Amino acid sequence: MAVTAFNAAEESLSPVILLSDAFLSHLYEIADLEAIKVEAVPRGKEPLGKGQRLFTGTAHDKLGNVKTNDPEIYQIWLSELKERHHRVADKYPLHEYLPHSGSKILLIAFGLLQESSPL
């Protein structure tokens, strides 16, 4: 899951935080790591500290010129961002979305569903 999280982060150009619940962190199991086939996505960006990046959140055109007063640039940027996130989410269908109209909070969680065993 960690490799998948990094792949999704690389492709969506968004941060990913991988958390674990107490049950998973205390689970002991023998795993054959050689049998797990996970392919890492080639990294497209240089590590931090190399190359040039803009971390301001201000809208800019394709040439990097700041366009903070141009709502059309913001619309284009947000549309491209949303499209990229949807494309990546569709590629990694490891989620279940349960919409609730009127909600003001988005809760993202994962864990292990353990069925109760008969006594």
C-alpha positions as CSV (number, residue, x, y, z in Angstrom):
1,M,0.0,0.0,0.0
2,A,2.9,2.4,0.6
3,V,4.2,2.0,-2.9
4,T,0.6,2.5,-4.2
5,A,0.3,5.6,-2.1
6,F,3.6,7.0,-3.5
7,N,2.5,6.2,-7.0
8,A,-0.8,8.0,-6.5
9,A,1.0,11.0,-5.0
10,E,3.4,11.2,-7.9
11,E,0.7,10.9,-10.6
12,S,-1.7,13.4,-8.9
13,L,1.1,15.7,-7.8
14,S,-0.5,15.8,-4.4
15,P,0.6,14.8,-0.9
16,V,-0.4,11.4,0.4
17,I,-0.4,10.4,4.1
18,L,-0.4,6.7,4.8
19,L,-1.8,5.9,8.2
20,S,-2.6,2.6,9.9
21,D,-5.0,1.7,12.7
22,A,-4.0,-0.1,15.9
23,F,-5.2,-3.5,14.7
24,L,-3.0,-3.4,11.5
25,S,0.0,-2.1,13.4
26,H,-0.2,-5.0,15.9
27,L,-0.8,-7.6,13.2
28,Y,2.0,-10.1,12.8
29,E,2.0,-12.1,9.7
30,I,4.7,-13.7,7.5
31,A,4.7,-12.2,4.1
32,D,6.7,-13.3,1.0
33,L,7.8,-9.8,-0.2
34,E,9.2,-11.3,-3.4
35,A,5.8,-12.6,-4.3
36,I,4.2,-9.1,-4.1
37,K,4.2,-7.6,-7.5
38,V,4.1,-3.8,-7.2
39,E,5.5,-1.5,-9.9
40,A,6.7,1.9,-8.9
41,V,5.7,4.7,-11.2
42,P,8.8,6.5,-12.6
43,R,9.3,9.8,-10.6
44,G,8.7,12.8,-12.9
45,K,9.9,15.5,-10.5
46,E,13.4,16.0,-9.2
47,P,13.7,15.7,-5.4
48,L,13.1,18.8,-3.3
49,G,16.1,21.1,-3.5
50,K,16.8,20.3,-7.2
51,G,15.3,22.1,-10.1
52,Q,12.8,24.9,-9.9
53,R,9.3,24.7,-8.4
54,L,6.7,27.3,-7.5
55,F,5.0,26.6,-4.1
56,T,2.9,29.7,-3.7
57,G,-0.7,28.7,-4.5
58,T,-1.0,31.7,-6.7
59,A,-2.6,31.2,-10.1
60,H,-0.2,31.4,-13.0
61,D,-0.3,30.8,-16.8
62,K,1.6,28.0,-18.6
63,L,4.7,30.2,-18.7
64,G,4.7,30.7,-14.9
65,N,3.6,34.3,-15.1
66,V,1.5,35.2,-12.0
67,K,-2.2,35.9,-12.9
68,T,-3.8,36.3,-9.5
69,N,-6.5,38.7,-10.8
70,D,-7.6,36.5,-13.7
71,P,-10.5,34.3,-12.8
72,E,-10.3,32.4,-16.1
73,I,-6.8,31.3,-15.2
74,Y,-8.1,30.0,-11.8
75,Q,-10.9,28.1,-13.6
76,I,-8.5,26.5,-16.0
77,W,-6.1,25.5,-13.2
78,L,-8.8,24.1,-11.0
79,S,-10.4,22.2,-13.9
80,E,-7.0,20.6,-14.8
81,L,-6.3,19.8,-11.2
82,K,-9.8,18.2,-10.7
83,E,-9.4,16.2,-13.9
84,R,-6.0,14.9,-12.9
85,H,-7.2,13.9,-9.4
86,H,-10.2,12.0,-10.9
87,R,-7.9,10.3,-13.5
88,V,-5.6,9.1,-10.7
89,A,-8.5,8.1,-8.4
90,D,-10.0,6.0,-11.2
91,K,-6.6,4.3,-11.7
92,Y,-6.4,3.3,-8.1
93,P,-9.9,2.1,-7.1
94,L,-9.0,1.3,-3.6
95,H,-11.7,3.3,-2.1
96,E,-15.4,3.4,-1.5
97,Y,-17.2,6.8,-1.7
98,L,-20.4,7.1,0.3
99,P,-21.9,10.5,-0.5
100,H,-24.2,12.2,2.0
101,S,-25.9,15.4,0.8
102,G,-25.6,18.3,3.2
103,S,-22.4,17.1,4.7
104,K,-19.8,19.7,5.6
105,I,-17.0,17.3,6.5
106,L,-15.2,14.8,4.4
107,L,-14.0,11.8,6.4
108,I,-11.4,9.6,4.8
109,A,-10.6,6.4,6.7
110,F,-9.4,2.8,6.2
111,G,-8.9,-0.2,8.3
112,L,-9.5,-3.8,8.6
113,L,-13.0,-5.3,8.9
114,Q,-12.8,-8.2,11.3
115,E,-15.8,-10.4,11.4
116,S,-16.6,-11.7,14.9
117,S,-15.8,-15.4,15.3
118,P,-18.3,-17.7,16.8
119,L,-17.6,-18.8,20.4
